[in-house]
Amino acid sequence: MSAARSAGFEGDGPPHASAGPSGLLDVLRVASVVLDAEGRIVLWSPQAEELFGYSAREALGEYAARIMVHEQHLDLVVKLFADVMHTGQSWAGAFPIRRKDGGTRLVEFRNMRLLDDRGDVYALGLAADQTTVRRLERDMALSARVISQSPVGLAVLDTGLRYVSVNPALERINGVPSEAHLGRTVRDVLPMLDADALESQAREVLDTGEPVIDRSMIGRTPADPEDDHAWSVSLYRLEDALGAVLGVAVSIVDVTEQYRASREAEAARRRLAAVADASTRIGTTLELDRTAHELADVAVPGLADIAAVDLLEAVVKGRRSTLGPAEHAVIRALAVHADDAPEAMRAADPPGQVARYGPERLVTECVRTGRPVMVPRVTEEDLSRIARSPEAAELLGRAGVHSYLAVPLIARGEVLGALDLKRMRNPLPFGEDDLLLARELAARAALQIDNARWYQNARDAALTLQRSLLPSHPPVTGGLEVASRYQPAEATSEVGGDWFDVIPLEGCKTALVVGDVMGSGITAAASMGRLRTATNTLASLDLDPALVLEHLDRTATGLDQAIATCVYAVHDPRRRECRIANAGHLPPVRLRAGRPPELLDLPTGVPLGVGGVAFATTTVDLDPGDRLVFYTDGLVETRQHPLDERLNALLEVLDGPDRPLEEVCDLLLRTLHEPENSDDVALLIARATPPA
């Protein structure tokens, strides 16, 4: 590269001179010698001084053969000189020279005839050390072979970032022939790449001289326009011997296989993380709706932009469901979740809604066959098979739904419903990795959903039994205004033990009963029902409360060793009193105007079913306006607090302004009942009214 071209490969800058090496000829240290027609030296370059050892003063005017040629080659050189001068044909060759210091050196020569403007003949001789020439030839040949045979893509860009050269490997990587690169920019040749990033890095390299090593780039080229490829790109600045900037050298290594393997490993890691996340977030309770919402929340946004959880209506009702090829699917929407997708949300079935999907619908196909249905690229025709109606299909189209996946929810061999997934913002279509993750999530969630629906069905059955055994009483009876509450436990196994009763008696009297069968579930509910029946029968005999408890104790002893606590009270409005007997139950609270609430001081007694211990009746005053509060232990007992502390809390809540009894019931439950308390609560409040 000559000094005139050292400003860059473009060749459009002004030439500049330098005393130092600036090109290949200077690297070769080419000596220039001009001879007249007689063979005398008329021009002698500094490189000739260096090569032959004679200064210009010593060489000029001398016969060249005398000071340049070894004696043994003198005749041959004289003849060759004469031929060049006579014929005008150039000559090239190598032979030893004699230096001034007596040494010899093998030199490459180039000789040619010159004519000046007067027609005089001269000879130009160019000479260079053969060892240097051969070394550079080997280096250039080796460089050319390395570049042409390298599997690494190599390119040189000029200072305007236009291609100057590319090797065959880069031709294959880009899918563009070498001649189509030259003189064009990366943006021109590869419009599918992010040229801005590459050109920005190349300009930085030109400006700073700092190389860029192993930067990743992802995109598509004409060699494979359908798939993303990954490359490792390095850039470094090219300079001439004087340090003038020539351009940028670029090396490109195709690392697509490593990139895809890394992506697959990352996808596998994300799948494991999502599954681990699902294990902790799905099934935190045995509530069916909440479990469905937890599944939808896990799926968005990591897997889909909108997720819906749907169950077959027959499954929700506790029946098995099988669909024939022409049958509609009756589906209940349990949960739907999306992040900022209003149109897609309007197209989805609202939670709780039951809809009929025709046999041609994709979700119907999913629950009928028990196999996933995936549409990587959704068309307008596909939308009509995804949505519940043409209006919903239009909404999904406007929302930009472009990919769809439905995965069946299968537990214990039964198809329960489907996890319905759609993508809008995520530009990638659903693929096999997504299908694998969706199936894993669905499999884990389906078991939790199945547990929740069986729990809910069992709990509904227990509650139905429990409520069928509880009384319905008028708000005012026999000189009393009454209000009551029953709050079931959260767990199915805890439902069934508590009860209350309000029993009208002769003479305007009223029996008030609150009890708690130890144990839980259907058995406790059944025992409670038998004790309640026995209590109603005994109450009709107008027996003393202690005697009633003695009979109930014997009844409980015959109920498969059932144990129960109970408070039995009889209110007499004419006497303005209440006779109360207690069988191991928590004491009632009496509220009187102008006085603080008080726990009645009653003989505690032993629970029903223990046997062998007598009960006692206590008479307490109950004037009009006075109130009695009966309750079971589920209202006040907790695992964290002593019972005395909780009973004091009960008195504090009741120590307030006189409220309607219904409000007092709600206040007590809202204030005292702890959510973690896995016991049901029975609550009965009676206010004495003036006698009719």
Secondary structure as GFF3:
##gff-version 3
##sequence-region A 1 692
A	DSSP	three_ten_helix	3	5	.	.	.	ID=ss1
A	DSSP	alpha_helix	24	28	.	.	.	ID=ss2
A	DSSP	beta_strand	31	35	.	.	.	ID=ss3
A	DSSP	beta_strand	41	44	.	.	.	ID=ss4
A	DSSP	alpha_helix	46	52	.	.	.	ID=ss5
A	DSSP	alpha_helix	56	59	.	.	.	ID=ss6
A	DSSP	alpha_helix	64	68	.	.	.	ID=ss7
A	DSSP	three_ten_helix	71	73	.	.	.	ID=ss8
A	DSSP	alpha_helix	74	87	.	.	.	ID=ss9
A	DSSP	beta_strand	91	98	.	.	.	ID=ss10
A	DSSP	beta_strand	104	115	.	.	.	ID=ss11
A	DSSP	beta_strand	121	129	.	.	.	ID=ss12
A	DSSP	alpha_helix	130	149	.	.	.	ID=ss13
A	DSSP	beta_strand	153	158	.	.	.	ID=ss14
A	DSSP	beta_strand	163	166	.	.	.	ID=ss15
A	DSSP	alpha_helix	168	174	.	.	.	ID=ss16
A	DSSP	alpha_helix	178	181	.	.	.	ID=ss17
A	DSSP	alpha_helix	186	189	.	.	.	ID=ss18
A	DSSP	alpha_helix	195	208	.	.	.	ID=ss19
A	DSSP	beta_strand	212	219	.	.	.	ID=ss20
A	DSSP	beta_strand	229	239	.	.	.	ID=ss21
A	DSSP	beta_strand	245	254	.	.	.	ID=ss22
A	DSSP	alpha_helix	256	281	.	.	.	ID=ss23
A	DSSP	alpha_helix	288	299	.	.	.	ID=ss24
A	DSSP	beta_strand	306	312	.	.	.	ID=ss25
A	DSSP	alpha_helix	313	316	.	.	.	ID=ss26
A	DSSP	beta_strand	329	338	.	.	.	ID=ss27
A	DSSP	alpha_helix	342	347	.	.	.	ID=ss28
A	DSSP	beta_strand	354	357	.	.	.	ID=ss29
A	DSSP	alpha_helix	362	369	.	.	.	ID=ss30
A	DSSP	beta_strand	373	375	.	.	.	ID=ss31
A	DSSP	alpha_helix	380	386	.	.	.	ID=ss32
A	DSSP	alpha_helix	390	399	.	.	.	ID=ss33
A	DSSP	beta_strand	403	411	.	.	.	ID=ss34
A	DSSP	beta_strand	414	423	.	.	.	ID=ss35
A	DSSP	alpha_helix	432	469	.	.	.	ID=ss36
A	DSSP	beta_strand	476	477	.	.	.	ID=ss37
A	DSSP	beta_strand	480	487	.	.	.	ID=ss38
A	DSSP	three_ten_helix	492	494	.	.	.	ID=ss39
A	DSSP	beta_strand	498	504	.	.	.	ID=ss40
A	DSSP	three_ten_helix	506	508	.	.	.	ID=ss41
A	DSSP	beta_strand	510	517	.	.	.	ID=ss42
A	DSSP	alpha_helix	521	539	.	.	.	ID=ss43
A	DSSP	alpha_helix	545	557	.	.	.	ID=ss44
A	DSSP	beta_strand	564	572	.	.	.	ID=ss45
A	DSSP	beta_strand	577	583	.	.	.	ID=ss46
A	DSSP	beta_strand	589	591	.	.	.	ID=ss47
A	DSSP	beta_strand	598	599	.	.	.	ID=ss48
A	DSSP	beta_strand	617	621	.	.	.	ID=ss49
A	DSSP	beta_strand	627	631	.	.	.	ID=ss50
A	DSSP	three_ten_helix	633	635	.	.	.	ID=ss51
A	DSSP	alpha_helix	643	654	.	.	.	ID=ss52
A	DSSP	alpha_helix	661	672	.	.	.	ID=ss53
A	DSSP	beta_strand	681	688	.	.	.	ID=ss54
###
